[in-house]
């Protein structure tokens, strides 16, 4: 009994670290396409499923259209487009709750068996992506073995989906701002990413690179990378200058 409790505690800790690492990776880029690619890769890796895809909402058509995927053997999924409320994908979006299908062969409402012919998927989970109360899209998870997840795994999937939704919405807003000329890429006016903000706050708190790495569960090289980007964006050359400018701008 004690061994099982210790195992569960270790799993929870690993998943907390995974959520943090995934959030850092997802929020690293200002490019929407790259962010989508990172989201599906992180989801497939941490949830240990065969494939993952993102279907983004087309608000003008009330439809969900494939935007990115990983782990697929064929290209059929790239033609996926369903109306809100249609199939498990559309229902997850309409009802804003996950839909799990443990046996796709016995699920006629899946609607896209033709697009996934030859993929050998057995189970499926659709998790809505909601950022600031607004539907962004749906995270789709596919597995080539039967999925019978416990509640902790499902909660973990929803937590990753929340991180993904925030990252996608953030990347979309930054991309729109850049296209409109509001943000100058590579200048001191460029917004800090979430990992950079976390690094800057710890820096302002007096943490060393090693302490920052330990608290953010990243390597020392990753911390140095974030610091270089922070210096460039703030137009400074030292830690002290970075903290001074950050305080002036209300960043910490």
Secondary structure, 3 states (H helix, E strand, C coil): CHHHHHHHHHHHHHHHHHHHHHHHHHCCCCCHHHHHHHHHHHHHHHHCCCEEEEEEEECCCCEEEEEEEECCCCCHHHHCEEECCCHHHHHHHHHCCCEEECCHHHCHHHCCCCCCCCCCCCEEEEEEEEECCEEEEEEEEEECCCCCCCHHHHHHHHHHHHHHHHHHHHHHHHHHHHHCCCCCCCCCCCCCCHHHHHHHHHHHCCCCHHHHHHHHCCCHHHHHHHHHHHHHHHCCCCHHHHHHHHHHHCCC
